Amino acid sequence: MRVAVIGCGYIGRRHAEAVRLSPYAELVATCDIDPARAQAIAGTDACAYTDYVALLQKEKPDVVTIATPDHLHVEPTLQALRAGCHVFCEKPLAMTLEEARLMAETAAECGRFLAVDYNRRFSFGYGKAHQLVLEGRIGDVTHAMFRVTDGIPPFVKGRGAYAFLFSMLTHHIDLMRWFCGEVASVYALQSRPDEEGKFLDTVLSFEFASGAIGSIVGGWREGQTRTIEALEVGGTQGAVLIEDVQKRVRLHGLSPDSVEEFQPDYFWGIQTEFYHSLDAHVLSFLERTHKGEPPLVSGWDGVRGLEIVAGAIESHCSGCRVRL
Ligand SMILES: NC(=O)c1ccc[n+]([C@@H]2O[C@H](COP(=O)([O-])OP(=O)(O)OC[C@H]3O[C@@H](n4cnc5c(N)ncnc54)[C@H](O)[C@@H]3O)[C@@H](O)[C@H]2O)c1
């Protein structure tokens, strides 16, 4: 498949490297409004563009990956879908629910695949924990709890009061759905607005359709250089614990000596773990697209994530729990 990458910054570079690892794909073009960035990633084997409309017309790629800033995902995705491409889009799909729904509907109308990059599902830690849950090793899921702290990424400056929800917690909201099923209601607290009014700390609590309950407690800290996230999923027969997603997963049974530990077989470190999950997701999308199989994390997962974000914002504004 002929693949193009639109947006050649930090993440676009990773998309391109993952495409180059795929036996099903060839990187044919890159695009960035900064020509030097497009060229740096294109190298000698792909063509560099500064206008994605020209790229779509001239290169006629089969697949496009989108790694432009959060508020610039919609137009390139719609144009690529309408040009007949399958699209792998960075999270969040869009900054409004209406636009996200339009993206997923357009993919369906055009008969093309649309994936959203909730790459954490492809990390060793969350993937292993999910496998243990699916295997029934903790019985029925009763609760889940995330802790998340991270540095403030430069690209969210000026992106509104709820940038942490859109840009970061959208990953963990997706993981909550993955572990516990559909969210029935959400309640949100926000605190510590910075000088531009962006809330730095968030607490979300969830009720799931299954009857399970959950929470996410998270925050951005100026100057923090490493993402720290921990998860506990509890069930009727035990619990899976991730104290640090980059290191290990523990499975606790009901008795004190019933503990199993799982570690990734690659050298762990922040870049390795993060790049591993990004590469694995791009590679999965390319392989499945090549085989005509829909993506594991579809545009509709991106829409559902944003419905929950919208519910959280409504809850924060009204002070009430919001049913979804
Ligand atoms: N999945 C993840 O874990 C993860 C992690 C970090 C960032 N992201 C997401 O990836 C996206 C990109 O983030 P980043 O850190 O690479 O940002 P970045 O600023 O490094 O890169 C964005 C690039 O897009 C280019 N661009 C802007 N407008 C464009 C246009 N109209 N056409 C072509 N190129 C254009 C910019 O010049 C820039 O080079 C964001 O949506 C971000 O939320 C995802």
The ligand as a MOL file (V3000), in Angstrom:
LIG
                    3D

  0  0  0     0  0            999 V3000
M  V30 BEGIN CTAB
M  V30 COUNTS 44 48 0 0 0
M  V30 BEGIN ATOM
M  V30 1 N -0.7690 9.0650 20.4780 0
M  V30 2 C -0.0110 9.6950 21.3450 0
M  V30 3 O 0.3530 9.1770 22.3940 0
M  V30 4 C 0.4060 11.0950 21.0590 0
M  V30 5 C 1.5000 11.6840 21.7380 0
M  V30 6 C 1.8590 12.9970 21.4170 0
M  V30 7 C 1.1170 13.7060 20.4740 0
M  V30 8 N 0.0430 13.1130 19.8820 0 CHG=1
M  V30 9 C -0.7860 13.8320 18.9180 0
M  V30 10 O -0.0990 13.9150 17.6610 0
M  V30 11 C -0.4500 15.1240 17.0080 0
M  V30 12 C 0.8360 15.8480 16.6180 0
M  V30 13 O 1.5720 16.1270 17.7970 0
M  V30 14 P 3.1430 16.4510 17.7190 0
M  V30 15 O 3.6530 16.3600 19.1090 0
M  V30 16 O 3.7980 15.6260 16.6480 0 CHG=-1
M  V30 17 O 3.0850 17.9710 17.2610 0
M  V30 18 P 4.2000 18.7640 16.4290 0
M  V30 19 O 3.9020 20.2050 16.6100 0
M  V30 20 O 5.5660 18.2420 16.7480 0
M  V30 21 O 3.8920 18.3600 14.9030 0
M  V30 22 C 2.7680 18.8120 14.1900 0
M  V30 23 C 3.2300 19.1250 12.7650 0
M  V30 24 O 2.0970 19.4200 11.9500 0
M  V30 25 C 2.4990 20.4270 11.0490 0
M  V30 26 N 1.3170 21.0780 10.4700 0
M  V30 27 C 0.5240 22.0390 11.0180 0
M  V30 28 N -0.4580 22.3640 10.1470 0
M  V30 29 C -0.2940 21.5810 9.0480 0
M  V30 30 C -0.9800 21.4570 7.8090 0
M  V30 31 N -2.0600 22.1920 7.5220 0
M  V30 32 N -0.5240 20.5620 6.8850 0
M  V30 33 C 0.5720 19.8120 7.1530 0
M  V30 34 N 1.2770 19.9020 8.3140 0
M  V30 35 C 0.8530 20.7690 9.2420 0
M  V30 36 C 3.3570 21.3540 11.8850 0
M  V30 37 O 4.1810 22.1940 11.0780 0
M  V30 38 C 4.1600 20.3370 12.7000 0
M  V30 39 O 5.3790 19.9750 12.0570 0
M  V30 40 C -1.3430 15.8960 17.9940 0
M  V30 41 O -2.6920 15.6870 17.6540 0
M  V30 42 C -1.0470 15.2650 19.3360 0
M  V30 43 O -2.1220 15.2880 20.2650 0
M  V30 44 C -0.2960 11.8390 20.1330 0
M  V30 END ATOM
M  V30 BEGIN BOND
M  V30 1 1 1 2
M  V30 2 2 2 3
M  V30 3 1 2 4
M  V30 4 1 4 5
M  V30 5 2 4 44
M  V30 6 2 5 6
M  V30 7 1 6 7
M  V30 8 2 7 8
M  V30 9 1 8 9
M  V30 10 1 8 44
M  V30 11 1 9 10
M  V30 12 1 9 42
M  V30 13 1 10 11
M  V30 14 1 11 12
M  V30 15 1 11 40
M  V30 16 1 12 13
M  V30 17 1 13 14
M  V30 18 2 14 15
M  V30 19 1 14 16
M  V30 20 1 14 17
M  V30 21 1 17 18
M  V30 22 2 18 19
M  V30 23 1 18 20
M  V30 24 1 18 21
M  V30 25 1 21 22
M  V30 26 1 22 23
M  V30 27 1 23 24
M  V30 28 1 23 38
M  V30 29 1 24 25
M  V30 30 1 25 26
M  V30 31 1 25 36
M  V30 32 1 26 27
M  V30 33 1 26 35
M  V30 34 2 27 28
M  V30 35 1 28 29
M  V30 36 1 29 30
M  V30 37 2 29 35
M  V30 38 1 30 31
M  V30 39 2 30 32
M  V30 40 1 32 33
M  V30 41 2 33 34
M  V30 42 1 34 35
M  V30 43 1 36 37
M  V30 44 1 36 38
M  V30 45 1 38 39
M  V30 46 1 40 41
M  V30 47 1 40 42
M  V30 48 1 42 43
M  V30 END BOND
M  V30 END CTAB
M  END
